[in-house]
Amino acid sequence: MMAGSTFVAADGAGYELQMGRWSQRLAPLFIEFAGTAGPLRVLDVGCGTGSLCVHLTQDPEIVVVRGLDLSAAYVAYGQRRNPDRRLTLEVGDACALPYPDAAFDHTLSMLALQFVPRAEVAVREMCRVTRPGGRVAAATWDTRGGFVALRMVLDAAALLVGTGPQARAAAYTRPLTRPDDLARLWSRAGLDHVEQAMLTIRMDFSSFADFWTPHTGGNGPVAAFVSTLSRHDANRLEEAVRLAYLDGEADGPRSYAATAWAVRGEVPLAS
């Protein structure tokens, strides 16, 4: 998604299956928490295929929505699906935002900053392009304690596959995914009135195939891990996760909770 990102980006349709459909559920909760009532100019950093941007355009008082992502494939996919004239998606680097100072009333980032190795630089850039008094907000998954679907895969991998423990540790200790990580980063950035919250959605799957298929594609860290496995290990992992998904019942719909940490703060007013 962003320069130096650890997120593997392949194609827009695959991203929608892997994460975009859940971004659509999280977006309205995040917007409400961030507090972006119009008329405003809003920037979405790490926009992916544009789920958050589309929800922002549902507010008729928001006059401009810009979305920026490092993946040209995601940006192109989002542009084709979102004809609203107020919305522009473009390719760019979160650590070097191509906008002048104070260009936006609010700047948001949803499910992206945890993949930016230089997240502090990205947050400083988000503050720079936001007007004094404007809000800067972000959300990231609670990968260790609040992401059931992820744990089902990585806990099985840690038991069955030689590289599984390292993959699980990398996911569960990823910066900005643990309690207070985002709030501390916002405070270090000098933002005022920093507040943190938890936002929870449900991830609904129609079948095990619906659950597992995104992990065999080219988008996201779990798919990247699965792609490194031998066919034997990948099959063992799939079977273990299938049994966890079925959980003693016939294949069919399942629903799992997913919780994100969210933070907001205000750019200080000029003294």
Secondary structure, DSSP 8 states (H G I E B T S, - for coil): --TT-------HHHHIIIIIHHHHHHHHHHHHHHT--SSEEEEEET-TTSHHHHHHTTSTTEEEEEEEES-HHHHHHHHHH---TTEEEEE--TTS-SS-TT-EEEEEEES-GGG-TTHHHHHHHHHHTEEEEEEEEEEEE-TTTSBHHHHHHHHHHHHHSTTHHHHHHHHHT-TTSSTTHHHHHHHHTT-EEEEEEEEEEEEEESSHHHHHGGGGSSSSHHHHHHTTS-HHHHHHHHHHHHHHHHTTS-S--EEEEEEEEEEEEE-----
